[in-house]
Amino acid sequence: MKVKKLCPYCSREFEEYKSPQVTVDIIIEVAGGGIVLIKRKNPPLGWALPGGFVDYGETLENAAGREAKEETGLDIVLKGQFHSYSDPARDPRFHTISTVFIAEARGKPVGGDDAAVARVFIRDSLPQPLVFDHKKILQDYFVSRDNKP
């Protein structure tokens, strides 16, 4: 998408390309079949998968490890990419594209950075509300997990 702007130095008009922002989300599996979710400190408020924005010069995998550590205190082992989600309405603040990873970790999660709380939940006791499109992501994850041989 092109947006016309004026250069602040020379006042000439130019076109700026507006692109979606790149994010990662992580489904962190722990012993006993639970997954880690965080309670967000900042709007939109609610429960979410750990994750966040990919920094310039950072790989998706490194971003996933960094975000997991910042928000849960856990060191993760990535098992692989799960899926990418790109609905322009998935984040009410702006258009993001998220690559979701599945990871495993040991230990007790502790909320940090922009996570007020980090806790382990099982499928039948997921907290509400789940923000962004994380309800759909988790539904897709559980269906995928149920269909594995």
N, C-alpha and C positions, 0 to 999 in steps of 0.2 A: 504494500500500500504506500503510495507516495503522498507526502504532505508538503505543501509549498510553504517556505519560510524566507525570512529576510536575514541576510548576513549582518550580524551586529557591527562589523568592521567597515564594510563597504556599501551596505544597504542594497546589494543586488539580491534578486530573488533566486533561490535554488530549491531543488527538490530533495527532501529527506525521505529515506525509506524507513517505514515503521515495520518492525518485525516482532514476532512473538518472543517472549523471554523463555530461556531454557531452564528447566528445573529437574530435580530428581526427587523421587519418593522411595522409601525403603520399607519393605515388609520384612521385619526382623522376627525370625522364628526363634523360640527358646524351648528348652526342655519341657516336655509335657504337652506339646502341641499349642502353646500360647503364642501370641504375637504382641509386639510392643506398640502402643499408641501413646501419643502425647496430648496433653491438654494445653492449648495455645494461650499464651499471655497476651497476644495482640490480635486485633480484629483481622479476619473474621474469627470470633471466639467459638470454641468447641473442641472436639477431639479430632485428631488427624494422625496420619502416618508421619513418622519423622521424615524430614526432607527440607529442601529449599533450593535456592538459586545456585546455578553453576557459575563460578567465578571465571573471569577472562583468563585464558591460558590453562584452565583446569580440565581434566578429563571427567567424563560422567562418573566413572568408577571412583576417582579420588573425591569428587564432590559427595558421592553417596557415603563414603567412609567418614569424611569430615563432618557432614551434617548429622550422621548417626551419633558420632562421638560428642558433638556440641550439644545435641538435644537430649541424649539419653545416657551419656557417660560410658556407653558400651563400645568396645572394639568389635567390629563385625568381620565376618568372612563372607564375601559375596559368593552366592551360588550361581548367579546369572541374571541376565535381564529378563523381566517378565513380559512387559508390554509398554507401549507408549500411548499416552492419552493427550489429545490435542483439541478437544472441543473448545472453541473460543469462549464459551461461557463457564468453563470448569473452575475458573477463579474469578470472583466478582470484581476484583480490583483491576485486572488487565489480562490480556491473552497470554497464556503460558502453554508450553508443551513440556510434559513431564515424561521422563523415562523412569519406569518403576523397576526396581531391583528386588530380588529375593536374597536375603542374607540370613546368617545364623549368628547367634551370640550366646555367651554364657555370662552369668552374673545378674545382678539386680539393677534395672534401669533407674536412673535418677534424672529428673528434669533439669535442664540447663539451657542457657542461651534464651531463645524465645519460647521455650517449653516450661510452663509452670509446674507440670507434673509429667512423669513418664511411668506407665504401668503396663503390666502384662494382662491381656484379656484372652479368653477363649471365644470361639465362634458364637456360642450361645449367650454370651454376656457382653457383647460389644456395647460401649457407652453411646449415649446420644447427647447432643447432635454430632454427627460426623460431618465435617466441613469439606468444602471443595467437592470433588467427585469421588471422595474416598470410600463412600458406601459402594459405589459401582466397582471401584478397583478391588475392594475386598470381596464383593460378590464374585467377580471374575476369578479372583485368586482361589476362593474356596471351591468353585466349580472345577477349576483346573486341578486342584489338589485331589478332589474326589474322583476325578477321571484318570488319575495316574494308576498304572498297573501295579 
